[in-house]
Amino acid sequence: MTSRDMFQVDAFAERLFTGNPAGVMVLDAFLPDETLQAIAAENNLAETAFAVRKGEGHYDLRWFTPGAEVPLCGHATLATAHVLYTELDEAAASLRFDTLSGALSVAREGEAYVLDFPADPPEPISAPEGLAEALGAPLEAVLAGQYLLAVLPDEAALRALRPNLLALGEIRSPREGVATDCVCVTAPGEDFDFVSRFFGPTVGITEDPVTGSAHCMLTPYWAERLGKTELSAFQASARGGKVNCVLDGDRVRLTGGAVTYLRGRIAV
């Protein structure tokens, strides 16, 4: 066995024990897929990120939930940038990551990080059978981008949700290419432009604390609905997390903070 560094970072967080925790490992080369998946399952965090350096400020990046590799993850990308800058002395002004979702970039802005991701404008669809019942609330609208997006009338209704996760995992979308095992729910915010929650029980995420990739879908939706391109967002999970969102053409810029919780070594 070889001893390897691993970090755990609270992302989209201004202080410890808020935001979304992610594992981060920076490797010389990717380990076998089954090993990466086993590490993610052992960590039992929403995502563990694995990065391999290709050059100055340039990395390959992959993300794994406890149950599967995913094509896009915002909070674990932010966490990786935080580790590279604060723990591993990365000197590049901005970072480029080659991923399953193409090239992504992250820049440091004071104590925060700005993620440049592809926008994912959702399109209205017919509500999948059983979705409202699984969520336990009447829905104003249902849309689909990378994930299903269910719209509720207000923040109180969103915070009160107690979904049937077993039933939610059985929902199927009428639109192909939508990750129906993950459902994002959103509503107008009281202190923010919008609020959201995110559920992915069949990929090992009962409720995700803060979901960067979902904000690639939420940002264009709320930008059109509210008629502005700069938005404040809050993911109303038990831990909670703030995301500042900017729609810039076909790109979304997401800004948030990060705090290192754990520095350790694992034997693999």
Secondary structure as the mmCIF struct_conf table of DSSP 4:
data_model
#
loop_
_struct_conf.conf_type_id
_struct_conf.id
_struct_conf.beg_label_comp_id
_struct_conf.beg_label_asym_id
_struct_conf.beg_label_seq_id
_struct_conf.end_label_comp_id
_struct_conf.end_label_asym_id
_struct_conf.end_label_seq_id
STRN STRN1 SER A 3 ALA A 11
BEND BEND1 PHE A 12 PHE A 12
BEND BEND2 GLU A 14 ARG A 15
TURN_TY1_P TURN_TY1_P1 LEU A 16 PHE A 17
BEND BEND3 THR A 18 GLY A 19
STRN STRN2 ASN A 20 LEU A 27
BEND BEND4 ASP A 28 ALA A 29
HELX_LH_PP_P HELX_LH_PP_P1 PHE A 30 PRO A 32
HELX_RH_AL_P HELX_RH_AL_P1 ASP A 33 ASN A 43
TURN_TY1_P TURN_TY1_P2 ASN A 44 ASN A 44
BEND BEND5 LEU A 45 ALA A 46
STRN STRN3 GLU A 47 GLY A 55
TURN_TY1_P TURN_TY1_P3 GLU A 56 GLY A 57
STRN STRN4 HIS A 58 PHE A 64
BEND BEND6 PRO A 66 GLY A 67
STRN STRN5 GLU A 69 VAL A 70
BEND BEND7 PRO A 71 PRO A 71
HELX_RH_AL_P HELX_RH_AL_P2 GLY A 74 THR A 86
TURN_TY1_P TURN_TY1_P4 GLU A 87 GLU A 87
BEND BEND8 LEU A 88 LEU A 88
BEND BEND9 ALA A 93 ALA A 93
STRN STRN6 SER A 94 THR A 99
TURN_TY1_P TURN_TY1_P5 LEU A 100 SER A 101
STRN STRN7 GLY A 102 GLU A 109
TURN_TY1_P TURN_TY1_P6 GLY A 110 GLU A 111
STRN STRN8 ALA A 112 PRO A 118
STRN STRN9 GLU A 123 PRO A 124
HELX_LH_PP_P HELX_LH_PP_P2 SER A 126 PRO A 128
TURN_TY1_P TURN_TY1_P7 GLU A 129 GLY A 130
HELX_RH_AL_P HELX_RH_AL_P3 LEU A 131 LEU A 135
TURN_TY1_P TURN_TY1_P8 GLY A 136 GLY A 136
BEND BEND10 ALA A 137 ALA A 137
BEND BEND11 GLU A 140 GLU A 140
STRN STRN10 ALA A 141 ALA A 144
BEND BEND12 GLY A 145 GLN A 146
STRN STRN11 TYR A 147 VAL A 151
BEND BEND13 PRO A 153 PRO A 153
HELX_RH_AL_P HELX_RH_AL_P4 GLU A 155 ARG A 159
TURN_TY1_P TURN_TY1_P9 ALA A 160 ALA A 160
HELX_RH_AL_P HELX_RH_AL_P5 LEU A 165 LEU A 168
TURN_TY1_P TURN_TY1_P10 GLY A 169 GLU A 170
BEND BEND14 PRO A 174 ARG A 175
TURN_TY1_P TURN_TY1_P11 GLU A 176 GLY A 177
STRN STRN12 ALA A 179 PRO A 188
BEND BEND15 GLU A 190 ASP A 193
STRN STRN13 PHE A 194 PHE A 199
STRN STRN14 GLY A 200 GLY A 200
HELX_RH_3T_P HELX_RH_3T_P1 PRO A 201 VAL A 203
TURN_TY1_P TURN_TY1_P12 GLY A 204 GLY A 204
STRN STRN15 ILE A 205 ILE A 205
BEND BEND16 THR A 206 GLU A 207
BEND BEND17 PRO A 209 PRO A 209
HELX_RH_AL_P HELX_RH_AL_P6 GLY A 212 LEU A 226
TURN_TY1_P TURN_TY1_P13 GLY A 227 GLY A 227
BEND BEND18 THR A 229 THR A 229
STRN STRN16 GLU A 230 GLN A 235
BEND BEND19 SER A 237 ARG A 239
STRN STRN17 GLY A 241 ASP A 248
TURN_TY1_P TURN_TY1_P14 GLY A 249 ASP A 250
STRN STRN18 ARG A 251 ALA A 267
#
